[in-house]
Amino acid sequence: MTNNFDDKLDGSFTTGRIKRYAKVTSAVGGLAAKLAGEKYLGLKIDKENHAKQLREALGGIKGPIMKIAQILSTIPDAVPKEYANELAHLQANAPSMGWLFVKRRMRAELGEDWVSKFKNFDKQASAAASLGQVHFAEDLRNNKLACKLQYPDMSSAVQADLNQLKLIFSIYERYDSAISTNAIHQELSERLMEELDYSHEMKNLNLYREMLSKFDEITLPKPIKNLSTNKLLTMTRIEGQKVMDFISETEDQELKNKLALNMFKAWYVPFYEYGIIHGDPHLGNYSIRKDAGVNLLDFGCIRIFKPEFVTGVIDLYEALRDDNTELAISAYERWGFENLNKNLIEILNIWAKFIYQPLLEDRIRPISEMPTGQYGRKTAEKVHKELKKIGGVKPPREFVLMDRAAIGLGSVFMHLKAEINWYRVFHELVGDFSEKNLKDKQNKVLKKVGLFN
């Protein structure tokens, strides 16, 4: 039973939520009106200016729509480039809940005596993001902890924001039909709904602890089951430096190369050995040790692939290397692309060659030979233009986070100015690849942690 003060808190929060929805609707509605005006009335709009206005509106809202916007900014052609550029600037630091809210939320998750379960619990959040915030604490045995506490009413917020996203996509497809966005929306919806269940994230964390247990250069927190619920995830606290701070403060290029290699392992060992990838390489989801080791911190956005999808990734590499069109067709079919023809294959290969290029050359080289990311943008624009000519394409759901991980990691490697023989690193991972072995290993590890594909 709540007291009057709790009722006021609820009322304040509900009022804030209503205002938030109104602001999202207004921002999205403005986009709808202006894009419709351009298409149907022949009015030319200043997309760059409107994209900036949209970013400013969304940036003040925070919550799930911010996470969605950040994801969209890294998926090639999900939204017009002017909007992608602006959405990329959204920061993952939402205003944190005050202490009164925190106490109430902790009481709801761990009971009236929750304070007695900790030796110390920081009143101030150490980080606040789109779905929740983190508080540092100590348990009764003096172990340092990080407690990830979900904001109230996130389920309804996520669903409302996903509905707005669907509207944005439908508007965009009327304006530009090069990319069918239905699969993108389905994939983002499923991943975001999973992120709301912290007990699912705990299983993901245990999954990664199993898959990466032999790598000392990769550190993962340990979940504390008796201090966790569906809306609270308590883990051991691991210390590290922010990625961009490490990049700006480290002059040793060999150390930067080492970090790039460790990050490559953290993302692609699980993929090529188990068919599993971390779909969110956002800078806030990992930190860096002094020896360039990587701390993985967040496990909400994990994608489990069918083994044949991984086979398709390797087959496409071989198809590009050997100029084998038939193998490329087979690879794209394994990925889930439909209605393949010669023109579509040639267009898809433009993007594929851009992504695979560092793996095709047996030499030490940067992830991109270009000094900036403009080449990637120009490549995406070329692909987009060609897709429009042939009536567009429907990318499979599995493609979304795979592509995002590659682009996100590539961006960090460029910041590091890392120069590595990516060809040899890749071949060490896939040299003895077997789809059957991957399937057996995947089934075994998923069963062990209580996840089933």
C-alpha positions as a Python dict, from the first residue, in 0.01 Angstrom:
ca = {
    (1, 'M'): (0, 0, 0),
    (2, 'T'): (144, 338, -100),
    (3, 'N'): (139, 652, 110),
    (4, 'N'): (41, 1000, -11),
    (5, 'F'): (400, 1091, -90),
    (6, 'D'): (439, 780, -305),
    (7, 'D'): (119, 874, -484),
    (8, 'K'): (268, 1215, -561),
    (9, 'L'): (578, 1047, -701),
    (10, 'D'): (360, 825, -921),
    (11, 'G'): (158, 1124, -1036),
    (12, 'S'): (469, 1322, -1116),
    (13, 'F'): (616, 1033, -1310),
    (14, 'T'): (292, 973, -1503),
    (15, 'T'): (267, 1342, -1592),
    (16, 'G'): (626, 1334, -1713),
    (17, 'R'): (553, 1026, -1922),
    (18, 'I'): (251, 1192, -2088),
    (19, 'K'): (457, 1502, -2170),
    (20, 'R'): (729, 1277, -2308),
    (21, 'Y'): (490, 1093, -2540),
    (22, 'A'): (350, 1425, -2660),
    (23, 'K'): (700, 1547, -2741),
    (24, 'V'): (788, 1230, -2932),
    (25, 'T'): (463, 1250, -3127),
    (26, 'S'): (522, 1615, -3208),
    (27, 'A'): (876, 1549, -3331),
    (28, 'V'): (772, 1251, -3542),
    (29, 'G'): (462, 1429, -3666),
    (30, 'G'): (676, 1720, -3786),
    (31, 'L'): (894, 1477, -3978),
    (32, 'A'): (585, 1317, -4131),
    (33, 'A'): (437, 1647, -4244),
    (34, 'K'): (757, 1777, -4398),
    (35, 'L'): (847, 1457, -4580),
    (36, 'A'): (491, 1426, -4708),
    (37, 'G'): (505, 1786, -4826),
    (38, 'E'): (822, 1719, -5019),
    (39, 'K'): (685, 1404, -5184),
    (40, 'Y'): (327, 1498, -5262),
    (41, 'L'): (331, 1878, -5287),
    (42, 'G'): (671, 1921, -5448),
    (43, 'L'): (799, 2130, -5156),
    (44, 'K'): (1174, 2108, -5101),
    (45, 'I'): (1261, 2084, -4732),
    (46, 'D'): (1592, 2153, -4563),
    (47, 'K'): (1656, 1799, -4436),
    (48, 'E'): (1972, 1895, -4249),
    (49, 'N'): (1794, 2166, -4051),
    (50, 'H'): (1491, 1948, -3981),
    (51, 'A'): (1714, 1656, -3880),
    (52, 'K'): (1886, 1885, -3631),
    (53, 'Q'): (1546, 1990, -3491),
    (54, 'L'): (1445, 1624, -3461),
    (55, 'R'): (1767, 1537, -3279),
    (56, 'E'): (1719, 1827, -3037),
    (57, 'A'): (1364, 1711, -2963),
    (58, 'L'): (1459, 1347, -2914),
    (59, 'G'): (1770, 1438, -2716),
    (60, 'G'): (1555, 1604, -2452),
    (61, 'I'): (1327, 1301, -2424),
    (62, 'K'): (1578, 1024, -2344),
    (63, 'G'): (1441, 676, -2278),
    (64, 'P'): (1411, 395, -2534),
    (65, 'I'): (1361, 626, -2833),
    (66, 'M'): (1716, 750, -2772),
    (67, 'K'): (1857, 397, -2785),
    (68, 'I'): (1658, 328, -3102),
    (69, 'A'): (1787, 647, -3261),
    (70, 'Q'): (2147, 558, -3179),
    (71, 'I'): (2101, 214, -3334),
    (72, 'L'): (1942, 364, -3647),
    (73, 'S'): (2236, 598, -3694),
    (74, 'T'): (2468, 297, -3736),
    (75, 'I'): (2253, 88, -3972),
    (76, 'P'): (2331, 191, -4330),
    (77, 'D'): (2028, 337, -4512),
    (78, 'A'): (1779, 281, -4228),
    (79, 'V'): (1702, 655, -4241),
    (80, 'P'): (1820, 940, -4470),
    (81, 'K'): (2186, 1034, -4416),
    (82, 'E'): (2096, 1380, -4281),
    (83, 'Y'): (1898, 1217, -3998),
    (84, 'A'): (2159, 946, -3938),
    (85, 'N'): (2428, 1212, -3891),
    (86, 'E'): (2221, 1396, -3632),
    (87, 'L'): (2095, 1088, -3448),
    (88, 'A'): (2453, 970, -3409),
    (89, 'H'): (2510, 1265, -3173),
    (90, 'L'): (2249, 1155, -2920),
    (91, 'Q'): (2415, 1078, -2590),
    (92, 'A'): (2336, 777, -2372),
    (93, 'N'): (2316, 979, -2052),
    (94, 'A'): (1959, 1027, -1942),
    (95, 'P'): (1864, 1222, -1629),
    (96, 'S'): (1889, 976, -1341),
    (97, 'M'): (1614, 888, -1096),
    (98, 'G'): (1636, 1068, -765),
    (99, 'W'): (1713, 885, -441),
    (100, 'L'): (1350, 862, -334),
    (101, 'F'): (1264, 684, -658),
    (102, 'V'): (1570, 459, -623),
    (103, 'K'): (1478, 354, -269),
    (104, 'R'): (1127, 274, -379),
    (105, 'R'): (1244, 78, -683),
    (106, 'M'): (1498, -119, -476),
    (107, 'R'): (1232, -196, -216),
    (108, 'A'): (1006, -328, -490),
    (109, 'E'): (1283, -556, -624),
    (110, 'L'): (1455, -681, -306),
    (111, 'G'): (1200, -622, -30),
    (112, 'E'): (1160, -385, 263),
    (113, 'D'): (1495, -486, 413),
    (114, 'W'): (1695, -434, 90),
    (115, 'V'): (1938, -192, 258),
    (116, 'S'): (2052, -465, 500),
    (117, 'K'): (2175, -672, 204),
    (118, 'F'): (2446, -415, 128),
    (119, 'K'): (2733, -270, 330),
    (120, 'N'): (2724, 43, 114),
    (121, 'F'): (2497, 163, -167),
    (122, 'D'): (2572, 487, -351),
    (123, 'K'): (2278, 724, -358),
    (124, 'Q'): (2404, 891, -675),
    (125, 'A'): (2393, 691, -998),
    (126, 'S'): (2733, 632, -1159),
    (127, 'A'): (2570, 617, -1502),
    (128, 'A'): (2223, 673, -1642),
    (129, 'A'): (2120, 547, -1984),
    (130, 'S'): (1812, 479, -2191),
    (131, 'L'): (1645, 197, -1995),
    (132, 'G'): (1799, 221, -1650),
    (133, 'Q'): (2083, 347, -1432),
    (134, 'V'): (2378, 198, -1246),
    (135, 'H'): (2460, 242, -877),
    (136, 'F'): (2787, 129, -724),
    (137, 'A'): (2763, -68, -399),
    (138, 'E'): (2943, -310, -168),
    (139, 'D'): (2804, -636, -37),
    (140, 'L'): (2844, -763, 319),
    (141, 'R'): (3171, -934, 220),
    (142, 'N'): (3321, -608, 91),
    (143, 'N'): (3291, -708, -275),
    (144, 'K'): (3251, -410, -506),
    (145, 'L'): (2928, -425, -703),
    (146, 'A'): (2745, -248, -985),
    (147, 'C'): (2364, -252, -959),
    (148, 'K'): (2175, -190, -1284),
    (149, 'L'): (1826, -70, -1193),
    (150, 'Q'): (1556, -31, -1458),
    (151, 'Y'): (1345, 283, -1471),
    (152, 'P'): (974, 247, -1384),
    (153, 'D'): (721, 169, -1657),
    (154, 'M'): (983, 93, -1921),
    (155, 'S'): (773, -174, -2091),
    (156, 'S'): (504, 73, -2193),
    (157, 'A'): (769, 332, -2288),
    (158, 'V'): (947, 86, -2516),
    (159, 'Q'): (622, -20, -2682),
    (160, 'A'): (516, 341, -2738),
    (161, 'D'): (855, 431, -2884),
    (162, 'L'): (853, 126, -3111),
    (163, 'N'): (513, 237, -3242),
    (164, 'Q'): (661, 579, -3319),
    (165, 'L'): (955, 411, -3490),
    (166, 'K'): (716, 214, -3709),
    (167, 'L'): (555, 542, -3812),
    (168, 'I'): (895, 694, -3895),
    (169, 'F'): (980, 389, -4106),
    (170, 'S'): (648, 395, -4292),
    (171, 'I'): (697, 764, -4370),
    (172, 'Y'): (1051, 705, -4489),
    (173, 'E'): (948, 420, -4718),
    (174, 'R'): (693, 643, -4889),
    (175, 'Y'): (970, 894, -4942),
    (176, 'D'): (1239, 639, -5039),
    (177, 'S'): (1176, 270, -5108),
    (178, 'A'): (1536, 151, -5153),
    (179, 'I'): (1534, -37, -4821),
    (180, 'S'): (1235, -225, -4680),
    (181, 'T'): (1233, -144, -4309),
    (182, 'N'): (990, -410, -4186),
    (183, 'A'): (1262, -660, -4089),
    (184, 'I'): (1466, -384, -3923),
    (185, 'H'): (1168, -289, -3707),
    (186, 'Q'): (1099, -652, -3616),
    (187, 'E'): (1460, -710, -3515),
    (188, 'L'): (1491, -394, -3307),
    (189, 'S'): (1156, -465, -3141),
    (190, 'E'): (1254, -815, -3035),
    (191, 'R'): (1597, -712, -2909),
    (192, 'L'): (1459, -416, -2711),
    (193, 'M'): (1187, -624, -2550),
    (194, 'E'): (1455, -876, -2446),
    (195, 'E'): (1658, -595, -2290),
    (196, 'L'): (1370, -522, -2052),
    (197, 'D'): (1417, -862, -1887),
    (198, 'Y'): (1731, -846, -1673),
    (199, 'S'): (1704, -1215, -1588),
    (200, 'H'): (1751, -1276, -1962),
    (201, 'E'): (2051, -1043, -1960),
    (202, 'M'): (2199, -1243, -1670),
    (203, 'K'): (2179, -1555, -1887),
    (204, 'N'): (2348, -1362, -2167),
    (205, 'L'): (2624, -1260, -1928),
    (206, 'N'): (2675, -1621, -1816),
    (207, 'L'): (2677, -1720, -2183),
    (208, 'Y'): (2962, -1479, -2257),
    (209, 'R'): (3150, -1588, -1946),
    (210, 'E'): (3140, -1942, -2085),
    (211, 'M'): (3238, -1852, -2441),
    (212, 'L'): (3525, -1620, -2345),
    (213, 'S'): (3653, -1799, -2034),
    (214, 'K'): (3987, -1890, -2195),
    (215, 'F'): (4074, -1530, -2284),
    (216, 'D'): (4254, -1346, -2002),
    (217, 'E'): (4255, -1029, -2214),
    (218, 'I'): (3876, -1006, -2189),
    (219, 'T'): (3715, -943, -1849),
    (220, 'L'): (3348, -991, -1769),
    (221, 'P'): (3157, -917, -1447),
    (222, 'K'): (3010, -1197, -1239),
    (223, 'P'): (2633, -1178, -1181),
    (224, 'I'): (2507, -1187, -820),
    (225, 'K'): (2191, -1395, -841),
    (226, 'N'): (2054, -1332, -490),
    (227, 'L'): (2071, -954, -547),
    (228, 'S'): (1911, -961, -892),
    (229, 'T'): (1557, -972, -1032),
    (230, 'N'): (1385, -916, -1367),
    (231, 'K'): (1434, -541, -1324),
    (232, 'L'): (1758, -534, -1122),
    (233, 'L'): (2088, -685, -1232),
    (234, 'T'): (2367, -686, -974),
    (235, 'M'): (2719, -773, -1090),
    (236, 'T'): (3072, -753, -964),
    (237, 'R'): (3225, -417, -1047),
    (238, 'I'): (3521, -408, -1284),
    (239, 'E'): (3737, -101, -1331),
    (240, 'G'): (3845, 43, -1662),
    (241, 'Q'): (3900, 356, -1866),
    (242, 'K'): (3655, 503, -2116),
    (243, 'V'): (3744, 411, -2472),
    (244, 'M'): (3790, 763, -2606),
    (245, 'D'): (3996, 860, -2300),
    (246, 'F'): (4224, 563, -2365),
    (247, 'I'): (4260, 665, -2729),
    (248, 'S'): (4341, 1029, -2649),
    (249, 'E'): (4581, 954, -2362),
    (250, 'T'): (4771, 658, -2513),
    (251, 'E'): (5059, 735, -2749),
    (252, 'D'): (5183, 375, -2775),
    (253, 'Q'): (5050, 252, -3111),
    (254, 'E'): (5137, -109, -3027),
    (255, 'L'): (4908, -85, -2725),
    (256, 'K'): (4630, 55, -2946),
    (257, 'N'): (4682, -230, -3192),
    (258, 'K'): (4659, -474, -2902),
    (259, 'L'): (4329, -320, -2792),
    (260, 'A'): (4187, -350, -3145),
    (261, 'L'): (4286, -716, -3156),
    (262, 'N'): (4130, -782, -2815),
    (263, 'M'): (3807, -614, -2924),
    (264, 'F'): (3803, -819, -3244),
    (265, 'K'): (3831, -1136, -3034),
    (266, 'A'): (3561, -1023, -2788),
    (267, 'W'): (3311, -978, -3072),
    (268, 'Y'): (3408, -1241, -3326),
    (269, 'V'): (3524, -1544, -3125),
    (270, 'P'): (3164, -1590, -3002),
    (271, 'F'): (3034, -1541, -3355),
    (272, 'Y'): (3259, -1779, -3547),
    (273, 'E'): (3280, -2043, -3272),
    (274, 'Y'): (2923, -2029, -3137),
    (275, 'G'): (2712, -1825, -3384),
    (276, 'I'): (2648, -1551, -3127),
    (277, 'I'): (2725, -1180, -3146),
    (278, 'H'): (2708, -876, -2920),
    (279, 'G'): (2487, -643, -3122),
    (280, 'D'): (2565, -316, -2946),
    (281, 'P'): (2927, -194, -2974),
    (282, 'H'): (2827, 139, -2816),
    (283, 'L'): (3125, 299, -2639),
    (284, 'G'): (2947, 288, -2304),
    (285, 'N'): (2915, -92, -2314),
    (286, 'Y'): (3281, -166, -2250),
    (287, 'S'): (3586, -13, -2086),
    (288, 'I'): (3961, -57, -2124),
    (289, 'R'): (4221, -196, -1883),
    (290, 'K'): (4570, -45, -1853),
    (291, 'D'): (4716, -341, -2044),
    (292, 'A'): (4465, -284, -2331),
    (293, 'G'): (4244, -566, -2209),
    (294, 'V'): (3870, -520, -2267),
    (295, 'N'): (3598, -513, -2001),
    (296, 'L'): (3256, -609, -2143),
    (297, 'L'): (2986, -448, -1930),
    (298, 'D'): (2644, -478, -2095),
    (299, 'F'): (2471, -788, -2233),
    (300, 'G'): (2120, -676, -2317),
    (301, 'C'): (2156, -686, -2698),
    (302, 'I'): (2281, -1036, -2786),
    (303, 'R'): (2193, -1209, -3115),
    (304, 'I'): (2194, -1588, -3159),
    (305, 'F'): (2223, -1696, -3524),
    (306, 'K'): (2140, -2021, -3695),
    (307, 'P'): (2466, -2203, -3779),
    (308, 'E'): (2393, -2180, -4153),
    (309, 'F'): (2400, -1799, -4127),
    (310, 'V'): (2762, -1815, -4008),
    (311, 'T'): (2841, -2053, -4292),
    (312, 'G'): (2696, -1791, -4526),
    (313, 'V'): (2930, -1525, -4382),
    (314, 'I'): (3234, -1743, -4454),
    (315, 'D'): (3102, -1850, -4793),
    (316, 'L'): (3056, -1488, -4898),
    (317, 'Y'): (3415, -1414, -4799),
    (318, 'E'): (3534, -1699, -5021),
    (319, 'A'): (3300, -1590, -5301),
    (320, 'L'): (3446, -1238, -5300),
    (321, 'R'): (3802, -1369, -5278),
    (322, 'D'): (3753, -1612, -5569),
    (323, 'D'): (3504, -1404, -5770),
    (324, 'N'): (3255, -1692, -5741),
    (325, 'T'): (2905, -1566, -5823),
    (326, 'E'): (2732, -1896, -5754),
    (327, 'L'): (2882, -1917, -5405),
    (328, 'A'): (2782, -1554, -5340),
    (329, 'I'): (2423, -1635, -5434),
    (330, 'S'): (2428, -1934, -5199),
    (331, 'A'): (2570, -1717, -4919),
    (332, 'Y'): (2305, -1446, -4956),
    (333, 'E'): (2034, -1712, -4959),
    (334, 'R'): (2173, -1855, -4635),
    (335, 'W'): (2152, -1505, -4488),
    (336, 'G'): (1785, -1483, -4585),
    (337, 'F'): (1787, -1251, -4888),
    (338, 'E'): (1502, -1323, -5128),
    (339, 'N'): (1435, -1268, -5500),
    (340, 'L'): (1804, -1264, -5585),
    (341, 'N'): (1909, -1178, -5937),
    (342, 'K'): (2228, -1070, -6111),
    (343, 'N'): (2168, -696, -6059),
    (344, 'L'): (2089, -735, -5690),
    (345, 'I'): (2391, -960, -5632),
    (346, 'E'): (2621, -703, -5795),
    (347, 'I'): (2480, -425, -5577),
    (348, 'L'): (2500, -627, -5256),
    (349, 'N'): (2859, -716, -5342),
    (350, 'I'): (2954, -346, -5350),
    (351, 'W'): (2874, -323, -4978),
    (352, 'A'): (3012, -670, -4902),
    (353, 'K'): (3350, -585, -5061),
    (354, 'F'): (3367, -272, -4845),
    (355, 'I'): (3302, -474, -4527),
    (356, 'Y'): (3527, -769, -4617),
    (357, 'Q'): (3814, -577, -4778),
    (358, 'P'): (4046, -577, -4471),
    (359, 'L'): (4010, -957, -4449),
    (360, 'L'): (4099, -1016, -4814),
    (361, 'E'): (4455, -882, -4805),
    (362, 'D'): (4737, -1077, -4636),
    (363, 'R'): (4923, -775, -4501),
    (364, 'I'): (4932, -539, -4206),
    (365, 'R'): (4690, -255, -4278),
    (366, 'P'): (4435, -23, -4114),
    (367, 'I'): (4070, -129, -4115),
    (368, 'S'): (4018, 137, -4385),
    (369, 'E'): (4276, 292, -4613),
    (370, 'M'): (4082, 619, -4609),
    (371, 'P'): (4163, 874, -4333),
    (372, 'T'): (3794, 931, -4249),
    (373, 'G'): (3469, 739, -4261),
    (374, 'Q'): (3353, 923, -4573),
    (375, 'Y'): (3440, 632, -4799),
    (376, 'G'): (3196, 411, -4609),
    (377, 'R'): (2927, 675, -4637),
    (378, 'K'): (2989, 717, -5010),
    (379, 'T'): (2979, 341, -5056),
    (380, 'A'): (2646, 322, -4871),
    (381, 'E'): (2510, 607, -5086),
    (382, 'K'): (2616, 428, -5404),
    (383, 'V'): (2447, 106, -5290),
    (384, 'H'): (2136, 302, -5195),
    (385, 'K'): (2120, 471, -5536),
    (386, 'E'): (2156, 141, -5721),
    (387, 'L'): (1894, -31, -5503),
    (388, 'K'): (1641, 242, -5586),
    (389, 'K'): (1697, 176, -5956),
    (390, 'I'): (1593, -190, -5921),
    (391, 'G'): (1299, -133, -5687),
    (392, 'G'): (1465, -180, -5349),
    (393, 'V'): (1558, -474, -5128),
    (394, 'K'): (1423, -638, -4815),
    (395, 'P'): (1720, -711, -4586),
    (396, 'P'): (1676, -1013, -4356),
    (397, 'R'): (1646, -951, -3983),
    (398, 'E'): (1972, -1132, -3911),
    (399, 'F'): (2159, -882, -4127),
    (400, 'V'): (2073, -583, -3907),
    (401, 'L'): (2288, -634, -3594),
    (402, 'M'): (2561, -820, -3781),
    (403, 'D'): (2612, -518, -4005),
    (404, 'R'): (2587, -283, -3710),
    (405, 'A'): (2858, -467, -3515),
    (406, 'A'): (3095, -455, -3813),
    (407, 'I'): (3042, -81, -3869),
    (408, 'G'): (3059, 4, -3497),
    (409, 'L'): (3382, -186, -3437),
    (410, 'G'): (3533, -55, -3760),
    (411, 'S'): (3472, 299, -3637),
    (412, 'V'): (3661, 231, -3312),
    (413, 'F'): (3947, 66, -3503),
    (414, 'M'): (3973, 381, -3715),
    (415, 'H'): (3990, 598, -3401),
    (416, 'L'): (4268, 372, -3271),
    (417, 'K'): (4452, 398, -3606),
    (418, 'A'): (4505, 25, -3558),
    (419, 'E'): (4718, -158, -3814),
    (420, 'I'): (4682, -536, -3801),
    (421, 'N'): (4696, -828, -4041),
    (422, 'W'): (4318, -874, -4032),
    (423, 'Y'): (4345, -1152, -4290),
    (424, 'R'): (4547, -1374, -4056),
    (425, 'V'): (4335, -1292, -3752),
    (426, 'F'): (4026, -1391, -3947),
    (427, 'H'): (4180, -1713, -4080),
    (428, 'E'): (4292, -1816, -3731),
    (429, 'L'): (3927, -1794, -3626),
    (430, 'V'): (3770, -1975, -3921),
    (431, 'G'): (4052, -2204, -4034),
    (432, 'D'): (3888, -2525, -3914),
    (433, 'F'): (3527, -2402, -3930),
    (434, 'S'): (3256, -2666, -3939),
    (435, 'E'): (2886, -2586, -3933),
    (436, 'K'): (2821, -2909, -3742),
    (437, 'N'): (3084, -2826, -3479),
    (438, 'L'): (2940, -2478, -3438),
    (439, 'K'): (2590, -2620, -3397),
    (440, 'D'): (2709, -2868, -3134),
    (441, 'K'): (2901, -2601, -2940),
    (442, 'Q'): (2611, -2357, -2963),
    (443, 'N'): (2358, -2610, -2834),
    (444, 'K'): (2587, -2711, -2551),
    (445, 'V'): (2658, -2360, -2424),
    (446, 'L'): (2297, -2241, -2462),
    (447, 'K'): (2172, -2540, -2265),
    (448, 'K'): (2432, -2482, -1993),
    (449, 'V'): (2318, -2123, -1925),
    (450, 'G'): (1945, -2185, -1975),
    (451, 'L'): (1905, -2021, -2316),
    (452, 'F'): (1758, -2203, -2613),
    (453, 'N'): (1772, -2086, -2974),
}
